[in-house]
Amino acid sequence: MKNSKLSVKPLIASAELEVSREQGPSNLYVRDLDKSYDEAQVRRAFAMFGKIQSFKLVNKAEFTTNIAYVAYTCSRNAKFAFENAVAHSKLGQFSIEWHKQKVKDAGRLISDISN
C-alpha cells in the first residue's frame, strides 16, 4: 500500500455548510415570560434547542411580563424551539411567535412599543 495523502473533509464542516444554506426564519419573539426568571435561565431554556446566535431579554418595569428575542444560528433549531419550547421548558406559560427582525434591533423595537 502506498503512502498517499487523502483529502478528508470533516463531517462537522460539511454539516455547518448545509446549515448555512438553509432558508427560513431563525428569529423568535417570546412574550408573557414570568418576571421571576432571569436572563441566564431564559437563555438556558432556549439553548437546549440549538445554538443561539443572539439573545435579548427585555425586563421593563412598566411591563407586567418579560419578553425575549432569540435568534438561532440555524432555522431548523428555531423551528424545533418554536414547536417544543412551551411544552418542554421549565419557564411556565409563555407565547412564541416568529420574528423577522434581527435581535440586535430589539432595543429600538422596544422603544417604539413604549412610545
Residue pairs with C-beta under 8 A, 6 or more apart in sequence:
19 73
19 74
19 76
22 74
22 75
22 76
23 75
24 75
24 76
24 78
24 79
25 75
25 78
25 98
25 99
25 100
26 53
26 71
26 72
26 73
26 74
26 75
26 77
26 78
27 69
27 70
27 71
27 72
27 78
27 98
27 99
27 100
27 101
27 102
27 103
28 46
28 69
28 70
28 71
28 72
28 78
28 81
28 82
28 96
28 97
28 98
28 99
29 67
29 68
29 69
29 96
29 97
29 98
29 99
30 42
30 46
30 67
30 68
30 69
30 70
30 85
30 94
30 95
30 96
31 65
31 67
31 94
31 95
31 96
31 97
32 65
32 67
32 93
32 94
32 95
33 42
33 57
33 65
33 66
33 67
33 68
33 91
33 94
34 65
34 66
34 91
34 92
34 93
34 94
35 59
35 64
35 65
35 66
37 66
37 91
38 57
39 55
39 57
39 59
41 91
42 55
42 57
42 66
42 68
42 91
43 52
43 55
43 57
45 85
45 89
45 90
45 91
46 52
46 55
46 68
46 70
46 81
46 85
46 89
48 88
48 89
49 72
49 77
49 78
49 80
49 81
49 84
49 85
50 72
50 73
50 74
50 76
50 77
50 78
50 80
50 81
51 72
51 73
51 74
51 77
52 70
52 71
52 72
52 73
53 71
53 72
53 73
53 103
54 69
54 71
54 102
54 103
54 104
55 68
55 69
55 70
55 71
55 103
56 68
56 69
56 103
56 106
56 107
57 66
57 67
57 68
58 66
58 67
58 68
58 69
58 106
58 110
59 66
60 110
60 114
62 114
65 94
67 110
69 99
69 103
69 106
70 78
70 81
70 103
71 78
71 102
71 103
72 78
72 81
81 96
82 96
82 98
85 96
86 93
86 94
86 95
86 96
101 109
